[in-house]
Amino acid sequence: VVDEASLSTVRRTLIASVSLYELAVAKYGKLKADRMFTPSARRPTIDFVGGMSEFDDVDTKVFCIDELSGLPWGRPWITHGVDQKSSFPVGTSMDNKSRSAMSAVAAIVNSIEVKRMADYGPEVSHLIWEAYGYPVGALVDNALYNNFRILSLGADLADYSWAQPFQPKQKRNIEYLNGRTVHDFLENEPGYRGALDDPD
């Protein structure tokens, strides 16, 4: 005899079986959902390395412990930057605080700096990080915390543009890197705990 499924199991199964567009229609109505998922105009094509960098943040879903003190450190957020033409990582920042405009600024500043490879471990200290320098443009999330005033005051280093909400293909390189970071690397770490809203 199989027990009846709990309400939370039914809810998770239902959410997993419908698309983001269908969820938006149910939550906000068709008119707003159509606006949220309408493709935007085509962006200029960047045909040279260093022309445009994409920046986005990702929850690592890993609970970390400080190796020196043994105290809990929290769940880090990582903000990556990649070159749009070559898909090469150009900069990163990590903090135990949730994403903010300053995490984007820190990643943009890190992307222009020459990297000291010894900071990434002795096994890579002899290598050279080839991608650094000022990008022509920087593509960031179209979010309230990434407003132009904070970005221009904190890092007036590039021409900023913003991706349309719910359009991950507009910054596909950084979305791909974030997905690979979580699924190919972080999920195998001992502190991996999954999404914050996952009851399992």
C-alpha positions in Angstrom: 0.0 0.0 0.0 1.4 3.4 -1.0 0.8 6.3 1.3 -0.9 9.4 -0.1 1.5 12.1 -1.3 1.9 15.1 1.0 0.7 18.5 -0.1 4.3 19.7 -0.4 5.2 16.8 -2.7 2.2 17.5 -4.9 3.1 21.2 -5.0 6.7 20.5 -6.0 5.6 18.1 -8.7 3.1 20.5 -10.1 5.6 23.4 -10.2 8.2 21.2 -11.9 5.8 20.1 -14.6 4.9 23.6 -15.9 7.0 26.2 -17.6 8.1 29.6 -16.2 5.7 31.3 -18.6 2.7 29.2 -17.4 3.6 30.0 -13.8 3.8 33.7 -14.6 0.4 33.5 -16.3 -1.1 31.9 -13.3 0.5 34.4 -10.9 0.3 37.7 -12.7 -2.1 37.2 -15.6 -1.4 36.7 -19.4 -0.9 40.4 -20.2 2.0 40.9 -17.7 3.4 37.4 -18.5 3.6 38.3 -22.2 5.5 41.4 -21.4 7.9 39.5 -19.1 8.7 36.9 -21.8 8.7 39.1 -24.9 12.0 38.9 -26.8 13.9 42.1 -26.8 15.5 43.8 -29.8 18.7 42.3 -31.1 21.9 43.7 -29.5 25.0 44.8 -31.5 27.2 41.9 -32.4 30.6 41.9 -30.6 33.2 40.4 -33.0 36.4 41.0 -30.9 37.7 39.8 -27.6 37.4 42.4 -24.8 34.4 44.1 -26.4 31.7 43.1 -24.0 31.8 41.4 -20.6 28.7 39.7 -19.1 28.3 39.7 -15.3 25.8 37.7 -13.2 25.7 36.3 -9.7 24.9 32.8 -8.4 24.0 31.3 -5.1 26.6 28.6 -4.4 24.2 26.6 -2.3 27.2 25.5 -0.2 27.4 26.1 3.5 31.0 27.0 4.3 33.1 26.7 7.4 36.1 29.0 8.0 39.2 26.7 7.8 41.2 28.9 10.2 38.6 29.5 13.0 36.3 26.6 12.4 33.3 29.0 12.6 30.4 29.0 10.2 30.9 31.4 7.3 27.6 31.1 5.5 26.4 30.5 1.9 28.7 32.5 -0.5 27.3 34.3 -3.5 29.7 34.4 -6.5 29.6 37.1 -9.1 31.3 36.0 -12.3 32.3 37.9 -15.4 33.0 36.4 -18.8 34.0 37.8 -22.1 31.1 37.7 -24.5 33.1 36.8 -27.6 35.5 34.2 -26.2 33.5 33.0 -23.1 36.7 33.3 -21.1 36.3 34.2 -17.4 37.5 37.7 -16.8 36.7 38.4 -13.1 34.9 37.2 -10.0 33.9 38.3 -6.5 32.6 36.3 -3.6 30.8 37.3 -0.4 28.6 35.8 2.2 26.1 38.6 1.8 23.4 38.4 -0.8 24.0 39.9 -4.2 24.1 43.7 -4.5 25.4 46.4 -6.8 28.7 46.3 -4.9 29.2 42.6 -5.7 28.8 43.6 -9.4 31.3 46.5 -8.9 33.8 44.1 -7.2 33.6 41.7 -10.1 34.0 44.4 -12.7 37.0 45.8 -10.9 38.5 42.3 -10.6 38.0 41.8 -14.3 40.4 44.6 -15.2 43.1 43.7 -12.7 46.1 41.5 -13.5 45.4 38.2 -11.6 48.0 36.8 -9.1 47.7 33.1 -9.8 49.3 32.1 -6.5 46.1 33.2 -4.8 44.3 30.3 -6.5 46.6 27.6 -5.2 50.1 26.3 -5.7 49.1 23.9 -8.5 48.2 26.9 -10.8 50.8 29.4 -9.6 52.9 29.0 -12.7 50.1 29.8 -15.1 49.1 33.1 -16.5 45.6 34.5 -16.5 45.4 36.0 -20.0 42.1 37.9 -19.8 42.2 41.3 -18.1 41.9 44.9 -18.9 39.1 47.5 -19.5 36.1 46.1 -21.4 34.2 48.4 -23.9 30.9 47.4 -22.4 29.5 45.5 -19.4 26.2 43.6 -19.5 24.6 43.2 -16.1 21.2 42.0 -14.7 18.3 44.4 -15.1 17.7 44.5 -11.4 16.9 47.3 -8.9 20.2 46.9 -7.1 22.2 47.2 -10.4 21.2 50.8 -10.9 23.3 53.1 -13.0 24.2 55.6 -10.2 25.8 52.9 -8.0 27.6 51.2 -10.9 28.9 54.5 -12.3 30.0 55.8 -8.9 31.6 52.5 -7.8 33.2 51.5 -11.1 32.9 53.9 -14.0 34.9 51.6 -16.1 32.7 50.6 -19.1 29.5 51.4 -20.9 26.8 49.6 -19.0 23.8 47.8 -20.5 21.1 45.8 -18.8 19.6 42.5 -19.8 15.8 42.2 -20.0 14.3 40.3 -17.1 13.5 36.6 -17.7 15.6 36.6 -20.8 18.7 34.4 -19.9 19.7 34.1 -23.6 20.7 37.7 -23.6 23.7 36.8 -21.5 24.0 33.1 -22.3 27.7 32.8 -21.7 27.5 33.8 -18.0 24.4 31.8 -17.5 26.2 28.8 -18.9 29.2 29.3 -16.6 27.0 29.7 -13.6 25.1 26.5 -14.4 28.3 24.5 -14.9 29.8 26.0 -11.7 26.8 24.7 -9.6 26.0 21.4 -11.3 29.5 20.2 -12.3 31.5 21.5 -9.3 29.5 22.8 -6.3 27.0 19.9 -6.1 29.9 17.6 -5.4 31.2 19.6 -2.4 30.5 18.3 1.1 28.7 21.5 2.2 26.2 21.6 -0.7 22.7 22.1 0.7 20.6 22.9 -2.4 18.3 25.8 -3.0 17.1 27.8 0.1 13.5 27.0 -0.6 14.0 23.3 -1.1 12.6 21.4 1.9 14.6 18.3 1.2 
